[in-house]
Amino acid sequence: MKLPLLAFSRLAVILFWFVACCPSALFAEQVKEYIKITKAGADRIPLVVKPIDVRKSKNARYATGLDAVINRGVDFTGLFARIKSPLNVIAGGDVYRVGERKINFAALSSVGAEVYAGGVLERKGRMLKMDMEVYDALTGRLLMRKLYEGDRDDLRTLGHKFCDDLVRLFTGKPSIFGSKIAYVTKTGGKKEIYLADFDGYGARQVTNTRSIALTPALSSDGHLAYLTYTGGKPDLHIKNLSSQKIVSVRKKGVKIDPSWRGGSDELATTFSFDGNQELYLVKKSGAVSRRLTRHGGIDVSPTFSPDGRKMAFVSSRHGNPQIFIRDLNSGSLKRLTFSGKYNTQPSWSPVGDKIAFTTMQKNGEINIFTVNVDGTGLKQLTYGARHNEAPSWSPDGTMIVFSSNRRGVRKLYVMNADGRNQRSLKLAGEQMQPCWSSFR
C-alpha cells in the first residue's frame, strides 16, 4: 500500500481493521461494562467455547470443523483468552439443550471462565443450522442467542458469523471477520497483487501483469488501485474487482502511493507531471480532480482520517522525511513527527485517534510506531526484528498488518494495536505492501 521505506531515499536521489441478534435490555449494563473494560486495554476476557453438540452422530464431522473455525477465529482476535471447557460443564447430562438452563456455572467458575459459549448443530440436506448461546459465566445471565444457517461446504463463513457477533457483543463494533488484505507477492523477478482473507486464508491472484505490480490500495467497495510497470514506466491502474474493468491513469512522470479517501469515490496519489512530486486527488474514473500539496519538497504516502477531512502524508520539505497532517477544508498544515530523522509510511487508524508509521533507526532497523493525531503518545510496537514496514490497520482498528523480514524473507504479520501478539499469516512465498480493507 505504501512506498517501501528504503525506496523513499532512492526516490530522493533520483527525484526526492437479534448485532442481528442484540443482547436484551435486561443485560445492557453488563455488556456495556465489558465494552468499557476491553476499550481500556485490559487483559483478555477468559472464555470457554464448548465443542458444538449434534443430535445425530453422522453430523459430528461438521461440528468438529466448526469448532476448529470458531476456535481459530476467537484466538485470532486477541480479545479473548480461550480456556478448555471443563468436562462437567453441562449439568444433568451430556446433551446441550439450547434455551434451557442446564449449564454448570460452578464448573466454569472453577476454571476461571467469565464468558461461556456453546450450541448445537443440526443438518437438513446441505443446510446446517447452528443454534448458539453466550452467557456471562459469573452471573449465569444470557447475553446472546442466535441461529446461524449455512451450506455444509462453507464452514468458515458459518463459524465466522458467530465470531463476528461475539466480537460485536463485547466491543460494540464490527469485527475483522470477512475483511480482506491486498498485498504484493514476489515470484522470481515478477511481482503481482494478491487478495486473501484477514487470516491469510483463500489467497488468490488479482493482477496478471507478468511484470511488476506494486502498492495496492483496496477500497471498501472493491476498487483496487495499484502501480504497474508493464510498459516500462509506472502507470496507475484502478480495477473494479466485481466487473474486472480497469481504468488506467496516464500522466507523465512519477506515480506512487495511491490511498483511498473514506466516504468518497476518490484516492490520493503522487504525480510529478507538473515538475515536482505533489499529491493529487483522483476519481475512480481516472480523472484528476484536485491538487492537495504545493511545495518544493517531495510529498508522498497519503493516508486519510476516517471522515476524509484530513490527510497525513510524508514530506521532505524540512529535509529528512517526516509526517505532516493537512486539513483539506482549511488548508492548514502541521508537522506530526519530530522524534527520529526518517519517518514514513503513515497509516491512519479507522478509529481516528492514532497514526501508525515506520522509522529507520540508528542501528539500521526499521520499526513500527504509533502516535496520537495530536503528536502525543509515541509508542514503539516492533523491536529487534530487522525491517518492519508498511503498517495497515484492520477495519475495526484493533490490529495492524505489516511486512517483516525478521525470519529472512519478507512475510506478512499481524499484531494487536498495542504491539502484542505478533504472528505470521503463513502465506506462501514472499509478501510485502499489505492493505487491510473492509471489502468483503
C-alpha positions in Angstrom: 0.0 0.0 0.0 2.8 2.4 0.9 6.1 3.2 -0.7 8.8 1.0 0.9 10.8 2.9 3.4 14.1 2.4 1.7 12.6 3.4 -1.6 12.0 6.9 -0.3 15.7 7.6 -0.1 16.3 6.1 -3.5 13.5 8.3 -4.8 15.0 11.3 -3.1 18.2 10.7 -5.0 16.5 10.2 -8.3 13.8 12.8 -7.9 13.0 13.3 -3.9 -9.2 -3.3 10.9 -31.4 -10.0 17.2 -25.5 -7.2 16.4 -28.6 -9.1 14.1 -29.3 -10.5 17.5 -28.8 -7.8 20.1 -28.5 -8.6 23.8 -31.7 -7.7 25.5 -32.1 -4.6 27.6 -32.0 -6.7 30.7 -28.3 -7.3 30.2 -27.4 -4.0 28.6 -25.5 -2.5 31.6 -23.4 -5.7 31.9 -22.4 -5.7 28.3 -21.5 -2.0 28.4 -19.2 -2.8 31.3 -17.4 -5.4 29.2 -17.1 -2.8 26.4 -15.6 -0.3 28.8 -13.0 -2.8 30.1 -11.9 -4.0 26.6 -11.6 -0.5 25.3 -9.4 0.4 28.2 -7.0 -2.3 27.0 -7.4 -4.7 30.0 -6.3 -8.3 29.8 -8.2 -10.7 27.5 -11.6 -12.0 28.5 -11.5 -15.6 29.8 -13.8 -17.6 27.6 -14.9 -21.2 27.4 -16.2 -22.3 24.0 -17.7 -25.7 24.5 -17.5 -28.1 21.5 -20.6 -27.9 19.5 -23.1 -30.8 20.2 -25.0 -32.7 17.5 -28.3 -34.6 17.7 -27.1 -37.2 15.1 -23.7 -38.7 15.2 -23.4 -38.5 11.4 -23.2 -34.7 11.7 -20.2 -34.8 14.1 -17.7 -34.1 11.4 -19.4 -30.8 10.6 -19.4 -29.9 14.3 -15.7 -30.7 14.5 -15.0 -28.5 11.6 -17.0 -25.6 13.0 -15.2 -26.0 16.4 -11.9 -25.5 14.6 -13.1 -22.5 12.7 -14.6 -20.8 15.8 -11.6 -21.5 18.0 -9.1 -20.2 15.5 -11.3 -17.1 14.9 -11.6 -16.4 18.6 -7.9 -16.8 19.1 -7.1 -14.5 16.2 -9.0 -11.5 17.6 -6.7 -11.2 20.7 -9.8 -10.2 22.6 -10.3 -13.5 24.4 -8.2 -15.9 26.5 -9.8 -19.3 25.5 -10.0 -21.8 28.3 -10.6 -25.5 27.9 -14.1 -26.5 28.7 -14.5 -28.5 31.9 -15.8 -32.0 31.5 -18.9 -31.4 33.6 -19.9 -28.1 32.1 -23.4 -29.4 31.1 -25.3 -30.2 34.3 -27.5 -33.2 34.2 -26.3 -34.9 31.0 -24.1 -34.8 28.0 -26.5 -33.2 25.5 -26.6 -29.5 25.1 -30.1 -28.1 25.4 -30.3 -24.7 23.7 -32.6 -22.4 25.6 -32.6 -24.4 28.8 -30.6 -23.6 31.9 -28.5 -26.8 32.0 -25.1 -25.2 32.3 -22.9 -25.9 35.3 -21.7 -22.4 36.1 -19.8 -23.6 39.2 -17.7 -25.8 36.9 -17.0 -22.8 34.7 -16.0 -20.6 37.7 -13.6 -23.3 38.8 -11.5 -22.9 35.7 -11.7 -19.1 35.8 -14.1 -18.5 32.9 -16.0 -15.3 32.7 -17.9 -16.0 29.4 -19.3 -19.2 28.1 -20.4 -20.1 24.6 -22.0 -23.3 23.4 -24.5 -24.6 21.0 -26.0 -27.5 19.0 -25.8 -28.3 15.3 -28.4 -29.8 13.0 -28.4 -30.7 9.3 -31.1 -30.8 6.7 -29.8 -31.7 3.3 -27.0 -29.4 2.5 -28.0 -26.8 5.1 -26.5 -26.6 8.5 -28.3 -24.9 11.5 -26.1 -23.9 14.4 -28.0 -22.6 17.5 -25.6 -20.7 19.7 -25.8 -19.1 23.1 -23.4 -16.9 25.0 -23.6 -16.5 28.8 -21.9 -14.4 31.5 -20.3 -17.3 33.4 -20.1 -15.2 36.6 -23.8 -14.5 36.9 -25.4 -17.1 34.6 -27.1 -14.4 32.5 -27.8 -15.0 28.8 -26.0 -12.4 26.7 -26.9 -13.6 23.3 -28.7 -16.4 21.5 -28.8 -16.7 17.7 -29.5 -19.3 15.0 -26.9 -19.5 12.2 -27.6 -21.2 8.8 -25.2 -22.0 6.0 -24.1 -24.5 3.5 -22.3 -27.6 4.8 -19.3 -26.9 2.5 -18.8 -23.4 3.8 -18.0 -23.9 7.5 -15.6 -20.9 7.6 -18.4 -18.4 6.7 -20.8 -20.1 9.2 -18.3 -20.1 12.0 -17.1 -16.6 11.3 -20.6 -15.2 11.5 -20.7 -16.3 15.1 -17.3 -15.0 15.8 -18.3 -11.6 14.3 -21.3 -11.4 16.6 -19.3 -12.4 19.6 -16.8 -9.6 19.0 -19.6 -7.1 18.3 -21.2 -8.1 21.6 -18.1 -7.2 23.6 -16.8 -4.2 21.6 -19.9 -2.6 20.2 -18.5 -2.5 16.6 -18.0 -4.7 13.6 -15.0 -7.1 13.6 -12.3 -8.2 11.2 -14.2 -11.3 10.1 -14.9 -11.2 6.4 -12.4 -8.4 5.7 -9.7 -8.7 3.1 -6.0 -8.0 2.8 -4.5 -7.0 -0.6 -0.7 -7.4 -0.9 2.2 -7.9 -3.3 3.7 -11.4 -3.8 7.1 -11.7 -5.3 7.7 -14.8 -7.5 11.0 -14.9 -9.3 11.6 -11.5 -10.8 7.9 -10.7 -11.0 5.5 -9.1 -8.5 1.7 -9.5 -8.6 -1.1 -8.4 -6.3 -3.0 -11.0 -4.3 -6.1 -10.9 -2.1 -6.6 -13.0 1.0 -9.0 -13.2 3.9 -8.0 -11.4 7.1 -6.1 -14.5 8.4 -4.3 -15.3 5.1 -6.8 -18.0 4.0 -8.0 -18.3 0.4 -5.2 -16.3 -1.2 -5.9 -15.5 -4.9 -4.0 -13.5 -7.6 -5.9 -10.4 -8.8 -3.4 -8.9 -11.2 -1.7 -10.6 -14.1 0.8 -8.1 -15.4 3.6 -10.6 -15.9 5.8 -7.8 -14.8 5.6 -5.7 -11.7 2.5 -4.5 -9.8 3.0 -2.5 -6.5 1.4 -0.5 -3.7 -2.1 -2.0 -3.7 -4.8 0.2 -2.2 -8.2 -1.6 -1.8 -11.4 0.5 -1.2 -14.3 -0.7 0.9 -16.4 -1.2 -2.3 -13.9 -3.3 -4.1 -11.8 -0.9 -6.2 -8.1 -1.8 -6.3 -5.6 0.9 -7.1 -2.1 -0.1 -7.9 1.0 0.7 -9.9 2.1 -1.4 -12.8 5.3 -1.3 -14.9 4.0 -3.3 -17.9 5.1 -0.6 -20.3 8.5 0.0 -18.7 7.2 3.1 -16.9 4.8 3.3 -13.9 1.1 3.6 -14.6 -1.7 3.9 -12.1 -4.4 1.4 -12.6 -7.8 1.3 -10.9 -9.5 -2.1 -11.1 -13.1 -2.9 -10.2 -12.9 -6.3 -8.7 -16.6 -7.1 -9.5 -16.7 -6.1 -13.1 -12.9 -6.6 -13.7 -12.9 -3.3 -15.6 -9.5 -1.5 -15.4 -9.0 2.3 -15.7 -5.5 3.5 -16.5 -4.4 6.9 -15.2 -1.8 8.0 -17.7 0.2 11.0 -16.6 3.8 11.8 -17.3 6.5 11.3 -14.7 6.3 9.7 -11.3 3.2 8.0 -10.0 3.3 6.4 -6.5 1.4 5.6 -3.3 -2.3 5.5 -4.0 -4.6 5.7 -1.0 -8.4 5.8 -0.8 -10.2 8.7 0.8 -13.0 7.3 3.0 -16.6 8.4 2.3 -15.8 9.4 -1.3 -15.0 8.0 -4.7 -11.5 9.5 -4.7 -8.0 8.4 -4.0 -4.9 10.4 -3.4 -1.6 9.7 -5.1 1.7 11.4 -6.0 2.2 12.8 -9.5 5.1 14.7 -10.9 3.7 15.9 -14.3 3.9 19.5 -13.1 7.6 19.1 -12.4 7.6 18.4 -8.6 6.3 15.4 -6.7 2.9 16.6 -5.3 -0.2 14.9 -4.0 -3.5 14.9 -6.0 -7.0 13.6 -5.7 -8.1 11.2 -8.5 -11.6 9.9 -9.1 -12.4 6.2 -9.8 -12.9 7.3 -13.4 -9.2 8.2 -13.6 -9.8 12.0 -13.7 -7.5 14.2 -11.6 -9.9 16.3 -9.5 -7.7 18.4 -7.2 -4.2 19.2 -6.2 -3.5 18.8 -2.5 0.0 20.0 -1.9 2.3 22.6 -3.4 5.8 22.7 -2.1 9.4 22.3 -3.3 9.9 19.1 -1.2 8.7 15.6 -2.1 5.2 14.8 -0.9 4.2 11.1 -0.8 2.4 8.3 1.1 -1.1 9.9 1.8 -3.5 8.4 4.3 -6.8 9.9 5.4 -8.7 10.4 8.7 -11.9 8.2 8.8 -14.1 11.2 7.8 -11.8 12.1 4.9 -11.4 15.6 6.1 -7.7 15.4 7.0 -4.7 13.8 5.3 -1.5 12.7 6.7 1.5 12.3 4.4 5.3 12.2 4.2 7.2 15.2 3.1 10.9 16.2 2.7 10.1 19.9 3.0 12.1 20.2 6.2 15.0 18.0 5.0 14.6 14.3 6.1 11.2 12.7 5.5 8.7 13.5 8.3 4.9 13.1 8.6 2.6 16.0 8.3 -1.2 16.5 8.6 -3.2 18.7 6.3 -6.8 19.8 6.9 -8.3 19.5 3.4 -11.0 22.1 4.1 -9.0 24.9 5.7 -5.7 24.0 4.1 -3.9 24.3 7.5 -0.7 22.1 7.9 1.0 20.8 11.0 4.1 18.6 11.4 3.2 15.4 13.3 6.6 13.6 13.9 9.7 15.1 15.5 11.4 12.1 17.1 13.6 10.3 14.6 15.1 11.6 11.4 13.4 9.2 8.9 9.7 8.7 9.4 7.4 7.5 6.6 4.6 5.1 5.6 1.8 6.6 7.7 -1.5 4.8 8.2 -4.5 6.5 9.9 -6.5 4.3 12.3 -10.1 3.7 11.3 -10.9 4.7 14.9 -9.3 8.1 14.1 -7.1 8.6 17.2 -3.8 7.2 16.0 -1.4 7.0 13.1 1.0 4.1 12.6 4.2 4.7 10.8 7.7 3.4 10.3 11.0 4.8 11.5 14.5 3.9 10.3 16.6 3.8 13.5 20.3 4.4 14.1 21.1 0.6 14.3 19.7 0.2 10.8 16.4 -1.5 11.9 13.1 -0.3 10.6 10.4 -0.4 13.3 6.7 0.5 13.5 5.4 3.2 15.9 2.1 4.7 16.6 1.4 8.3 17.7 -1.8 10.2 18.6 -3.0 12.5 15.9 -2.1 15.5 18.2 1.5 14.3 18.3 1.4 12.8 21.8 1.7 9.2 23.0 4.5 8.0 20.8 4.7 4.2 21.2 7.1 1.7 19.6 5.4 -1.6 18.5 8.2 -3.7 17.0 11.7 -4.3 18.4 14.8 -6.2 17.4 13.2 -7.7 14.3 15.1 -6.3 11.3 12.9 -4.4 8.8 9.2 -4.0 9.7 7.3 -2.0 7.1 4.1 -0.9 5.6 1.7 -0.9 8.5 -2.0 -1.1 7.7 -4.9 -1.0 10.2 -7.6 -3.6 10.4 -11.1 -2.1 9.5 -12.0 -2.1 13.2 -8.8 -0.5 14.4 -7.8 -3.4 16.7 -5.0 -4.8 14.7 -2.2 -3.9 12.3 -0.9 -5.9 9.4 2.7 -5.3 8.2 5.6 -6.8 6.3 8.7 -8.0 8.1 11.9 -9.9 7.1 12.6 -11.0 10.7 13.0 -14.6 9.5 14.9 -13.9 6.3 12.4 -13.3 3.5 9.6 -10.7 3.8 6.3 -12.1 5.2 3.0 -10.6 6.4 2.5 -10.4 10.1 -0.4 -9.1 12.2 -0.3 -7.7 15.7 -2.7 -6.1 18.2 -2.9 -2.3 18.0 -0.6 -2.1 21.1 2.0 -4.3 19.5 1.2 -7.5 21.4 0.6 -11.0 19.8 2.7 -10.6 16.7 2.4 -13.6 14.4 2.8 -14.6 10.7 -0.1 -15.1 8.3 1.8 -18.0 6.9 1.3 -17.2 3.2 3.3 -18.9 0.5 6.2 -17.1 -1.0 7.4 -13.6 -0.2 4.9 -10.8 0.6 5.1 -7.0 1.1 3.0 -3.8 1.0 -0.3 -5.0 2.6 -3.5 -3.1 2.6 -6.3 -4.2 5.0 -9.8 -3.3 3.8 -13.4 -3.8 5.0 -14.2 -5.0 1.4 -15.9 -8.4 1.6 
